[in-house]
Each structure stands twice: as C-alpha cells, then as structure tokens.
Amino acid sequence: MSDLRGVPEAYRGRALPMDELGVYRLMAKARALEERLIKMSKSADGHFWIGGPGEEAFNVPLGLLVQRGQGPSFDYLHLHYRSSAIVLAMGAEMIDFIRQMASRVTDPFTGGRNFVNHICRREWNIVPGTSTIETQYAVAPGTALAQRRHGGQGITIVNGGDAGTAEGDFATCLNWSSRPGGELPILILVVNNKWGISTSYDEVQGAEHIARRGEPFGIRWDVIDGNDPRTSWSALSDVMAYVRTERRPFVLEVLTSRLHGHSSSSGAARIHDELDCLKAFEDQLMADGKLTPEEAATTHASFAREALDARNRAVEEPEPSPDSIHDHTYA
Ligand SMILES: Cc1ncc(C[n+]2csc(CCOP(=O)(O)OP(=O)(O)O)c2C)c(N)n1
C-alpha cells in the first residue's frame, strides 16, 4: 500500500515483553465489571448501560502503556464510552464504575451526575467524556498543542468508534494534528467494531480503511487486529514510541468485536457470532501451558464476586443531593 502505512522501520520491534497473565487477568476483570454493569441496568440499580465488552484485548494493553500522571509531561486521554478496560488497566477500581452506574455521590468521575462509563479523572489527565459522539476528536488537538509547546514525552490519545468518523470532528482532528510545521504528538485511535448502533460499517462507509484518511494529511496510519492482545501490545509499543519521539500524529484503526447490543436502549443482548477476545486469549494461554481451566474458572469467579461485592457496597451509599445540581457546570 502507501509508504505512509505503518511506523517507520526505526520504531519497529520496540515492545518490551508483555505480562501475558497480567493482561489476561485485567481483561477478565474488565469483562466481569461490564457484565455486572449490564445486570445493574436491567434491575433497579441503574438507569442506562453502555460499555466495552469486546474491546479488552486492545484496551488493556493501551491502559498499561499509558504514561499516567497530571499535566503536559504525561499522556492525555480523550475517551469514549467503551473505555473501561483502559482505565482499569491504568489502576482504577471496579467500584469506581459501579458507583457511577448507581448514580452515587461517591462516583469519582462525576459525583453520580453522568452516565456510566463517562470517565473523567483530572489527576490522570482523563478529559471528561461526553455522550455526543466524536466531539472528543475536535477537542483532543488542544491538549496535544499544549504538549507540543511544553516539550517532553507526553502525548495525547483520543479514541472513538467507526461510525462517528463520518462526522466533521474527525476531519477537524486530522487537520489540526498535521498543520505543516505544527504537527502534534497525538495518537488518533478509531475502534472499528463494524457497527454504529444498528447500521453496519459496509452500509455507511465507502472507505476500505478509515485510518487511510490520514494519508492526504501526511499522517502515518495502520490497521490492526484489536481482538489479539499480543498484536495490540506490540503495535501500540511501536506507534507510541514514534509519536512520543517524533512529536507527530498517527492514526491507528483497531478492528474489534462488539459482544453486546449497542447499549441498554437496544437491549444489550449478548452477541454470540462474533469472536470473543477473552475466550480466544484464554484458549491460547491454555494451549501454551500457561493457564489451567481451574485457574481460569477461579479468575472469573473471583472477579464476578468482586463486582457483586462492589455493587452491594455502592447501593448503600448516598446519591448526590439536589442542591449540588449546578456544581461544576460552569468553571
Ligand atoms: C453527535 C451524536 N450523534 C448521534 C448520537 C447517537 N449515537 C450514539 S452512539 C452512536 C453510534 C456510534 O457508533 P460508533 O461511532 O461506531 O461507536 P460504537 O458505539 O460502535 O463504539 C450514535 C449514532 C450521539 N450520541 N451523538
């Protein structure tokens, strides 16, 4: 294909060894969390669910590779609503998400005032997520511009879905990230699960690869199998080394499954004819002799228990008081 596809040779093979069992456990933890959140949305425990089952094999490696901290020396994240595994891998607790699901004042992201998986954490540079899709692509160049001026190794990471790239914000991102002489240290991620609520990718996008839209802007790009954590780890290691060092943008399209219906509004039913990245990785680890069926069963049971315990604790906590409704609305 084009000579802009992939990172330059000098940045290939940068990956440190991946802690495979550590990644597996975080994937299983993220899945158990999302399954509990879905249950909560179907009971009186919560009002609405949207989340990330099916994206764990990419999101866990990403969260582990983020340089976490506050301010422009560290990475900024502009996330969408399927990012729980990224933030769990960065060190969040299950109960953080469960408190938001239950609209409790103890929700560390929004004090019980926003939908589940609308993540925000100032001390980790996680910029508030919105329900309007793709607006994060127009906002993200702002932190990348601050990082360009500041210098150092910090980069901006923005993610979103395939359908949303049909909106103008994605083009705004490509344009601002690549102005000649003003290139930005930004990793532009598109998680392509082939669906936008109920419209399939093939019905609404003529481009074979969304990431190739970086090419006319002179932006390097690639497409990877995001259902494989080993591929995700090595690709991200190379791409992040490139963006950190060269202070230039990169568009990475990540092919994943969507393992439940879009959100609780469409029922969130489990979809069985798409590849399950957790099950596939588990099978590989067992075939490699690194995991036994008993260890896998214990892992699933202990995370399911942790999620249930967190739910039982969160629902006993207070909701936000009505007089706090306008807090943090205006700065
Ligand atoms: C600006 C805007 N338009 C429409 C919607 C309604 N909406 C919510 S999610 C969604 C589909 C998003 O699909 P995609 O970008 O592929 O992400 P996915 O949910 O598949 O991860 C739409 C159209 C919205 N939230 N915001």
The ligand as a Gaussian input file, in Angstrom:
#p B3LYP/6-31G(d) Opt

LIG

1 1
 C      -23.437000      13.766000      17.802000
 C      -24.195000      12.499000      18.061000
 N      -24.906000      11.939000      17.066000
 C      -25.585000      10.798000      17.281000
 C      -25.551000      10.203000      18.518000
 C      -26.323000       8.909000      18.780000
 N      -25.350000       7.809000      18.837000
 C      -24.877000       7.355000      19.999000
 S      -23.769000       6.121000      19.805000
 C      -23.952000       6.150000      18.137000
 C      -23.210000       5.178000      17.246000
 C      -21.749000       5.270000      17.435000
 O      -21.118000       4.290000      16.673000
 P      -19.554000       4.260000      16.601000
 O      -19.019000       5.637000      16.462000
 O      -19.160000       3.266000      15.584000
 O      -19.149000       3.761000      18.059000
 P      -19.566000       2.416000      18.797000
 O      -20.750000       2.769000      19.660000
 O      -19.864000       1.377000      17.771000
 O      -18.385000       2.074000      19.620000
 C      -24.841000       7.156000      17.731000
 C      -25.224000       7.428000      16.350000
 C      -24.798000      10.831000      19.532000
 N      -24.680000      10.310000      20.764000
 N      -24.110000      11.967000      19.278000

